[in-house]
């Protein structure tokens, strides 16, 4: 499979959840180190988010990375260099995003990493970290989320956007958005 075939297959990959893999934190650490070496000083912080960051939680086997930048303009400046560093993205999709930029890495027709560039310390940054932390702190909340994710993965197997949207109300309810403290 050539690179374009692999990318096309990764873009259209079905939603599938896998049992927690203890290697996920190591895969995150390896990618964080790679990003810090390639882009020294460009990120104020790099965090592991998403279900792969929650021990015991089933997940799509894609490492979600939150990288903090000083501004969305700085995120935009980093898009092309990140694409030269083995990431891919959709400029059309990113044009629809207000508070973040999104890229992915892939191999052998499967997504391996999602990189979310956000303003460090901004509202969306804080919410993503707060939700991860809530899942890590509450086994019951993580269990409920895992059960719902399995149902949504079955229902929206071929529609990643619908799967992601379905998680939104659960996340908002879990956070009680108006009470989310700043997390750094």
C-alpha positions in Angstrom: 0.0 0.0 0.0 1.5 3.4 -1.0 1.2 6.5 1.1 -1.9 7.9 -0.7 -3.7 4.6 -0.4 -2.8 4.4 3.3 -4.1 8.0 3.9 -7.3 7.3 2.1 -7.9 4.2 4.0 -7.1 6.0 7.3 -9.5 8.8 6.5 -12.4 6.4 5.9 -11.5 4.0 8.7 -14.5 2.7 10.6 -15.1 3.5 14.2 -13.9 0.6 16.3 -13.1 0.4 20.0 -10.4 -1.8 21.5 -9.7 -2.9 25.1 -7.3 -0.6 27.0 -3.7 -1.1 26.0 -1.0 -0.4 28.6 1.3 0.7 25.7 -0.8 3.8 24.9 0.9 6.1 27.5 4.3 5.0 26.1 3.2 5.7 22.5 2.1 9.2 23.7 5.4 9.8 25.5 7.3 8.8 22.3 5.3 11.2 20.2 5.5 14.0 22.7 9.3 13.7 22.8 9.4 13.6 18.9 7.3 16.8 18.7 9.4 18.6 21.4 12.6 17.7 19.4 11.2 18.7 16.1 9.5 21.9 17.4 11.6 23.1 20.4 9.8 25.9 22.3 6.7 25.9 20.0 4.4 24.2 22.4 3.7 25.5 25.9 2.6 22.0 27.0 1.8 18.7 25.3 -0.8 16.5 27.1 -2.3 13.0 26.5 -6.1 13.3 26.2 -8.9 11.2 25.0 -9.8 7.6 26.0 -6.3 6.3 25.5 -5.2 8.5 28.3 -7.6 6.9 30.8 -6.3 3.6 32.3 -8.8 0.7 31.7 -11.0 2.6 29.2 -11.7 1.0 25.8 -10.8 3.3 23.0 -10.2 3.8 19.3 -6.4 2.9 19.2 -5.5 6.5 18.3 -3.3 8.6 20.6 -5.0 12.0 21.2 -2.5 14.7 21.8 -3.3 18.2 23.0 -0.6 20.7 22.2 -0.8 24.2 23.7 0.2 27.2 21.6 0.1 30.9 22.3 -2.6 31.7 19.7 -4.6 30.1 16.9 -2.5 32.2 14.5 0.6 30.3 15.8 -1.3 27.0 15.3 -1.9 28.0 11.7 1.8 28.7 11.2 2.7 25.3 12.5 0.3 23.4 10.2 2.7 23.1 7.2 5.7 22.2 9.3 3.7 19.5 11.1 2.6 18.1 7.8 6.3 17.8 6.8 6.8 16.0 10.1 4.5 13.0 9.1 1.1 14.6 10.0 -1.8 15.0 7.6 -4.8 17.3 7.8 -7.8 18.7 6.0 -7.6 22.4 5.5 -11.3 22.4 4.7 -12.1 20.7 8.0 -9.7 23.0 9.9 -11.5 26.0 8.3 -14.6 24.9 10.2 -12.9 24.9 13.6 -12.7 28.0 15.7 -10.8 27.2 18.8 -8.4 24.5 17.6 -6.6 22.9 14.7 -6.5 19.2 13.9 -4.0 16.9 12.3 -3.5 13.1 12.2 -0.7 10.6 11.8 -1.4 7.3 10.1 0.4 4.1 9.1 -0.7 1.0 7.1 -4.2 2.5 6.5 -4.9 3.2 10.2 -4.9 6.4 12.2 -2.3 6.3 14.9 -2.4 9.9 16.4 -4.7 12.9 16.5 -3.0 16.2 17.3 -5.2 19.0 18.6 -3.6 22.4 18.6 -5.3 24.8 21.0 -4.5 28.0 22.9 -2.8 27.0 26.1 -5.0 27.7 29.1 -8.0 28.6 27.0 -11.5 27.4 27.7 -11.4 24.5 25.4 -7.9 23.5 26.6 -9.2 23.5 30.2 -12.3 21.5 29.3 -10.4 18.8 27.5 -8.0 18.3 30.5 -10.8 18.5 33.0 -12.8 15.8 31.2 -9.7 13.5 31.1 -9.1 14.2 34.7 -12.7 13.4 35.7 -12.5 10.1 33.9 -9.2 9.2 35.6 -10.6 10.1 39.0 -14.0 8.4 38.7 -14.1 4.7 37.8 -17.9 4.9 37.6 -17.9 7.8 35.2 -15.3 6.1 33.1 -17.5 2.9 33.1 -20.6 4.8 32.0 -18.6 6.6 29.3 -17.2 3.3 28.1 -20.6 1.7 27.9 -22.1 4.6 25.9 -19.1 4.8 23.6 -19.6 1.1 22.7 -23.2 1.8 21.8 -22.3 4.9 19.7 -19.5 3.0 18.0 -22.0 0.4 16.9 -24.6 3.0 15.9 -22.1 5.2 14.0 -19.6 2.7 12.8 -19.1 4.4 9.4 -19.7 8.0 10.6 -16.9 9.4 12.7 -18.4 12.8 12.9 -21.7 11.5 14.3 -19.8 9.3 16.8 -17.9 12.3 18.0 -21.0 14.5 18.2 -22.8 11.8 20.2 -20.1 12.0 22.9 -20.6 15.8 23.2 -23.6 15.8 25.5 -22.1 13.2 27.8 -18.9 15.3 28.1 -20.8 18.5 28.7 -22.9 16.9 31.5 -19.7 15.3 33.1 -18.0 18.7 33.2 -20.8 21.0 34.2 -19.0 23.4 31.9 -19.7 26.5 34.0 -17.8 25.0 36.9 -14.7 23.8 35.1 -11.6 25.1 37.0 -8.5 26.2 35.2 -6.1 23.2 34.6 -2.5 23.8 33.7 
